[in-house]
Amino acid sequence: RSTNTDWYSGSSLLEILEAIPNRSAESTTGSFSVQYPISDTGSLYGGRILSGSLQAGDSLTHVPSLKKVVVSGLSLANEQFIQATAPFSINIEVSAGFPINRGDLLLKKEEALTLCTSAKATLCWLDESPLIAGRSYLFQQNAKVAECTITSIESLLDVRTNKSQPATSQELQQNNIATVTILFFEPLYLERYTDSRLLGSGIIIDPTTNATAGAILIEDLTR
């Protein structure tokens, strides 16, 4: 509230923010993002637990290979852990027998996993240069970076009315918020943002400038 806006009698921004319920949008299923391999033998990897918890003996699914690995230990520096929970950064030792790379995921899920190559998403464009549908960009989520393109811009959000209008152009200007279809040039494991903030969001990078060009929230997936 301000003397310069005497027409407004509602709550202040801080009061509104403090009244928002603290609802976690994160799955309790264990997930680990690989940031770098540590050992020469290819069994120890540093990274971050994105959700849930992990412990020795857990059977995890490696993404993108969808092969199973078993956790044989958790450590940080010289300390060993029986169990670790999100959002802890830790070293994980697994018996894999195949390469595990930066950006790969290890997921503790009982059901079979499927990867996706496209998704419907909400995109906020941040760059001064316009987004052009069909141009190649980079999508980054946690440590994973993959090439992508926006195949279509479906609608634009009018921030004054909070209503979407059909898109009249296949370009986005700075600060535009749009519903788009994004195509990934390799299969990825993603979740809807309403199910997981860390696995349902990412940034768009302009590969020519390495600038963060947009922020994206996944709405629906195409398997």
C-alpha positions in Angstrom: 0.0 0.0 0.0 1.1 3.5 -0.7 -0.1 7.1 -0.6 0.5 7.2 -4.4 -2.1 4.4 -4.9 -4.9 5.6 -2.6 -7.3 3.8 -4.9 -6.0 0.4 -3.7 -7.4 -0.9 -0.4 -6.3 -4.5 -0.5 -3.5 -6.4 1.2 0.1 -5.5 0.7 2.3 -7.7 -1.5 4.2 -8.9 1.6 1.0 -9.9 3.3 -0.2 -11.7 0.2 3.1 -13.7 -0.1 3.1 -14.6 3.6 -0.5 -15.9 3.4 0.3 -18.3 0.5 0.2 -21.9 1.8 3.5 -23.6 1.9 2.7 -26.5 -0.4 5.5 -28.7 -1.6 5.3 -29.6 -5.2 8.0 -32.3 -5.0 7.6 -36.0 -5.3 8.7 -38.2 -2.4 10.2 -40.8 -4.9 14.0 -40.9 -4.6 15.8 -39.2 -7.5 19.5 -38.3 -8.0 21.0 -35.9 -10.6 24.5 -36.9 -11.6 26.9 -33.9 -11.8 30.3 -35.5 -12.3 32.1 -38.9 -12.1 34.6 -39.1 -9.3 36.5 -42.4 -9.5 38.5 -43.8 -12.3 36.7 -47.1 -12.0 33.4 -45.4 -12.9 31.5 -46.4 -9.8 31.5 -43.2 -7.7 29.5 -40.1 -8.8 28.9 -36.7 -7.3 25.5 -35.1 -7.5 22.4 -33.9 -5.8 19.3 -35.8 -4.4 16.4 -34.0 -6.1 13.6 -35.7 -4.2 12.9 -38.4 -1.6 15.7 -40.3 0.0 18.3 -42.9 -1.0 20.1 -45.6 1.0 22.6 -48.4 0.4 20.8 -51.4 -1.3 18.3 -49.3 -3.2 17.7 -50.4 -6.8 17.6 -47.4 -9.2 16.8 -46.9 -12.8 19.4 -45.1 -14.9 18.1 -42.5 -17.3 18.5 -42.5 -20.3 19.5 -46.2 -20.6 16.6 -47.4 -18.4 19.0 -50.0 -16.9 19.0 -51.0 -13.2 21.8 -50.1 -10.8 22.2 -50.8 -7.1 23.5 -48.3 -4.6 26.4 -49.7 -2.7 27.3 -46.6 -0.6 26.7 -42.9 0.1 29.5 -40.6 1.2 30.7 -37.0 1.5 34.4 -36.3 2.0 35.5 -39.0 4.4 32.1 -39.6 6.0 29.8 -42.5 5.2 26.0 -42.3 5.3 23.4 -45.0 5.7 20.7 -42.7 4.2 20.5 -39.3 2.6 17.5 -37.1 1.7 16.8 -34.2 -0.6 18.1 -31.6 -1.2 21.5 -33.1 0.0 24.5 -33.1 -2.4 26.4 -36.3 -1.9 28.6 -38.9 -3.6 26.8 -42.1 -4.6 28.5 -45.4 -5.3 26.7 -47.8 -7.7 27.5 -51.1 -9.5 26.6 -50.2 -13.1 29.0 -51.8 -15.6 28.2 -49.1 -18.2 29.0 -45.3 -18.5 27.0 -42.9 -16.4 27.5 -39.3 -17.5 26.9 -35.8 -16.3 23.2 -34.9 -16.5 22.0 -38.5 -16.2 19.3 -39.4 -13.6 19.0 -42.2 -11.1 15.4 -42.8 -10.1 13.9 -45.0 -7.4 10.7 -46.0 -9.1 9.0 -49.4 -9.1 7.0 -48.9 -12.3 8.5 -48.9 -15.8 9.8 -45.6 -16.9 9.1 -44.0 -20.3 11.0 -41.1 -21.8 9.5 -38.2 -23.8 10.6 -36.3 -26.9 8.1 -33.4 -26.7 5.9 -31.5 -24.3 3.4 -28.7 -23.9 4.8 -26.0 -21.6 4.4 -22.5 -20.3 7.4 -20.4 -21.5 8.4 -17.0 -20.2 10.7 -15.3 -22.7 13.5 -13.3 -21.1 15.9 -12.4 -23.9 15.9 -9.1 -25.8 16.2 -11.1 -29.0 12.9 -12.7 -30.0 12.2 -16.4 -29.8 11.6 -17.8 -33.3 9.7 -21.1 -33.6 11.7 -23.7 -35.4 15.1 -22.3 -34.3 17.4 -24.6 -32.3 17.9 -23.8 -28.6 19.3 -25.6 -25.6 17.1 -26.9 -22.7 18.8 -27.3 -19.3 17.3 -29.0 -16.3 19.5 -29.5 -13.3 22.8 -30.8 -14.8 21.3 -32.1 -18.1 21.6 -30.0 -21.3 19.8 -31.1 -24.5 19.1 -29.5 -27.8 15.5 -28.5 -28.5 13.3 -26.4 -30.6 9.9 -24.7 -30.1 7.7 -26.2 -32.8 4.7 -24.0 -32.2 3.4 -21.1 -30.2 -0.2 -21.8 -29.3 -1.3 -18.9 -27.1 -0.2 -15.8 -25.3 -1.1 -14.8 -21.7 -2.5 -11.3 -21.3 -1.1 -10.3 -17.9 -3.7 -7.6 -17.5 -6.6 -10.0 -17.7 -4.8 -13.3 -16.8 -6.5 -14.9 -19.9 -4.8 -16.6 -22.8 -5.3 -15.4 -26.4 -4.5 -17.4 -29.5 -1.1 -16.6 -30.9 -1.0 -14.5 -34.0 2.8 -14.9 -34.6 5.4 -17.7 -34.3 7.7 -15.3 -32.4 7.9 -14.3 -28.8 9.2 -10.9 -27.6 10.8 -10.2 -24.2 8.5 -10.8 -21.2 5.9 -12.6 -23.3 4.4 -15.6 -21.5 3.1 -18.3 -23.9 1.9 -21.9 -24.1 4.2 -23.7 -26.5 5.1 -27.1 -27.9 8.7 -28.0 -27.3 10.5 -30.8 -29.2 13.6 -32.4 -27.7 16.3 -33.8 -29.9 16.9 -36.7 -27.5 14.6 -38.6 -25.2 14.3 -37.1 -21.7 12.7 -38.0 -18.4 10.4 -35.2 -17.4 7.5 -34.7 -15.0 4.7 -32.2 -14.9 5.6 -29.1 -12.9 2.6 -29.7 -10.7 4.1 -33.1 -9.7 7.8 -32.0 -9.4 9.3 -28.5 -9.6 12.8 -29.8 -10.2 11.9 -32.4 -12.9 9.1 -30.3 -14.4 10.9 -27.1 -15.1 14.0 -25.8 -16.9 15.6 -22.9 -18.7 16.1 -22.2 -22.4 19.6 -21.2 -23.5 20.5 -19.3 -26.7 23.4 -21.5 -28.1 24.9 -18.5 -30.0 25.3 -16.3 -26.9 25.0 -18.8 -24.0 22.5 -16.4 -22.4 19.5 -17.7 -20.4 16.8 -16.8 -22.8 13.7 -18.3 -21.2 12.1 -20.1 -18.2 9.9 -23.1 -18.9 7.3 -25.1 -16.9 6.2 -28.5 -18.2 2.4 -28.8 -18.4 1.9 -32.1 -20.3 4.1 -34.8 -21.9 4.2 -36.7 -25.1 5.7 -40.1 -24.5 
